Amino acid sequence: MSDPDAHLLIVDDDERIRGLLQKFLMRSGFMVSAARDAAHARRILSGLDFDLIVLDVMMPGEDGVSLTRWLRETRTTPILLLTAKSETDDRIAGLEAGADDYLGKPFEPKELLLRINAILRRMPEPPAGETSPKLLTLGPIRYDIERGEMWRGEDPVRLTATESHLMRIFAAQPGEALSRTKLVEDLGRDRGQSQERAVDVQITRLRRKIEDDPKQPRYLQTVRGAGYMLSPD
C-alpha cells in the first residue's frame, strides 16, 4: 500500500523511462515530479521538498552519485539509485555518498514500488503524543529512540532513512552483537553478499556521524566473528 501523501521526484535522462515511471507511480498513488538531468533536479529541489528521490546514476553532465553527495550536504530525503547491474563500483559509491538503496537495471516496476514503500516505512514517524524521551548517550551524541532523532550538543545530526533504521535496530538491542545477515533481514533487504557489503558501507557512514575516531570506534563496535554492536554510555 503506497502513501497517498508521498511526493516523489524521478531523475532520469531517458525520456521514455522517465515517463513510464512517472505514470506507473502516479497510478500507484504517489504524487510524482520528474527531472531530465541533475541540473533540472537542482532547480526543482530549490523550491520543493520531496519524500523520496529515484535517481539514475548514469546521466550526461553531473551523474547521480555527485547529485546524491550534494543532496546529503543539506537534506536527509531518502534516495534510491537506479544502476546498471554491472556497475558495482557505482552502487558502492552511491551508498557511500548517502543513498539509501539501489536497484539494478533492467528492473520490474513492481520491485521499484516495493523498494520505495519499504524505504518510506523506515522513515521515523513523529510520536502520537507527548512522551518522556528515551535517550541513548554516545559520548557527546544523544539519540532519541522514540523520535529517531540524533543530536550532538544542541546541533541536530542528519540521518538518512537507512541510517535511522539501523539506529533503531541497534537501540532495541544495545550491547548485543548483531550479524550482518540479521541486519540485512531487519532492513528488509534480500539476502546476499552484496547486501551485506552495503550494510558495511552504511555502518561506516554512521560511524562518521557518531564516533570521534571512526577508524577506532568506541560506540558502534565490530565484534569479531559476530557482527556489529552498539555500546552506549
N, C-alpha and C positions, 0 to 999 in steps of 0.2 A: 504494500500500500504506500503510495507516494504522498509526501507532504504537500497539500494543495497550496500552501502559502510560500513554498520554497521557490526562490528565483535563481535560475542557473544562467551561467554565461558559457557559451560554446566558442572556443577559439580554434579555428582550423582554416588553412588557406585553400583547401579543396571545397569549392562551392557546392558540389553535389553532396559530399559527405556532410557538410555544414547544414545544408537544407534538410537532408534526410533526418539527421539527429534532432534538429530543431522541431520538425513535425512530429517525430516519434515521441520525444519527451513532453511536448505540449499535449499530445493525446494521452500521455501517461499522467497528466495532472499538474505538471510544472508550469510556471512562468519561465520563458526562455528568451534570452537575448543572444545575439551572435556577433562575432568579430572575425574579420577576414585575415588578420595578422596581429602581431604583438603591438604595433603602433596603434592600430584601431582599438585593440583591447584597452590600452592605456588611456585613450580618450574616453571610452565608455566608463572605465573604472574611476575616472576623475570626478564623475558626477553620480555614480550609483554604487551601492553595496550589493553583494550577492551572497547567497547561502552556500554556493559551491561553484567552482570553475572547472570545466572539462577542457583540457589544454593539449593540443597536438605538440609534440616535441620538435619534429622536423618541419620548419616553416622558413620561407625566404626572409632575409633580414634577420631580425632578432629571433632566436629559437626559444622553444618552450622552457628549457632549463634556465636560461637567462631571465626570462619573464618571471618564472617562479621565484628566483632569487630576489628580484626586485620587489615582488609582492610581499615576500616574507620580511622585508625591512619594516613594513608598517601594518600588515594585515595577517590575521590568522584564518582567513577564509579557506575552507578545505579545497584542495587541488587534486584532481585526478588526471594523470598524464596518459595520453594515447601514444604508444610507441610501436615501432616495427618489432616483430618478435625477435629479430636478430640483434637488436640494439641493447644488449645487456648493460654496456657501459653507460648508455643514456639513462637507463632506468635507475641505476645506482646514483648517477649524478643528479637525477631529478629528486630522488629521495633525500640525498644529502643537501640539496638546495631548499628542501622544505615541503615537497609534495607528500600527500597522504597515501596515495595508492597509484597504481598504474595498470593499464590494460593493453595487451599486445594486439596490434592489427594483423590480420583482419579479426573482427570480433562480432559476436551476436549482439544486436541491440538489447536483447533481454538481459544479457550478462552486464552490460553497461548500466542498465536500470537497477539491477540488483546491487551492484557495487555503489552506485550513487546513494541508494536508500540505506545501505549498510554504513556508509560514511556519515550521512546525516543523523542516523541513530546514535552515532558515537559522540555527537556534539553535546556538550554539557547543557543541561536544562536548568533554568532558574528554579529555585525552590518554591514550593506551593505557598508557603507562609514563612513567617519569621521563625527561625530555629536557631538554637545556640550553635555556633560554628564548631565543627570538628576539624581540628588543625593538626597537621604533621609539621614538625620543625626539623629542618635540614640545615643546620648552621644558620646563616642569615636568611634562608629561604623559609617561607611559610606557605603551606599548601592546604587550602580549604577543601576538604573532601566532599562536602555537601554541594558546594558551588562549582567545583572543578576549577578553582582559581588559584594562581600562584603569585606570590609577592616576594620581592627582595627589598626589605625595609618598607618604604612607602611606595615603591615603584612596582607596577604590575609586570609580571613575566609572561610574555605572549607564548601560548602553547597552540600548536596545530591540533586538529581533531584527533589524529592518531596519538600524538604525544599526551594529550589529555586522557585518552582512553587507556594508554599504558600506565599513567599515574594512578588512575582509578583501580586498575588491576593490581598494581603493586601496593597501593594504600590499603586494599582489602586484606592483604596478607603480608604485613610488614615483618621483616626478619625471617622470611621464608624464601628459599631459593625456588625460582620458577624457571622451568626449562624453556628453551626456545620453542620447542614443539607446543607446549602449553600456551605460551604467549601468542603464537600463530593462531591456535584454536580460539583463544579468548578474544582475539582481534577480529574473528570471523573470517579468516583467510583460508584458502586452500592449503593443504599440507605440501611440503616440498622444500628442497634446499634453497631455492631462490627466495621463497618467502622467509625462511629463517635468516638468510643473508639480509633481507630487507629489514627484519627486526633488529639485527645488529646495527644497521645504519641508523634506525630510529633511536636506539639506545645511545649511540654516540652523540646524536644531536641533543637528546635530552640531558646527557651529562654536561654538555657545554653550557646548559642553562642553570644547572643546579650545583655543579662542582666548582670549587676554587681551582683545582687542577684536574681537568677531565682525564688526563693520562694516568693519574693515580687517584681513582675515585674513592671517596670516603662514604658516600651515601647510597649510590647506585652501584653496588659491587658485583664483580664477576666471581661466582663460586665455581671453582674448578670442577668440571665433570657434572655440574648440577644446573648451571644456568646463571640467572641474574637475581639479585636480592636487594630490596630497598631496606636500608638500615637507618631509620630516623633517630634523632637525639632522644 
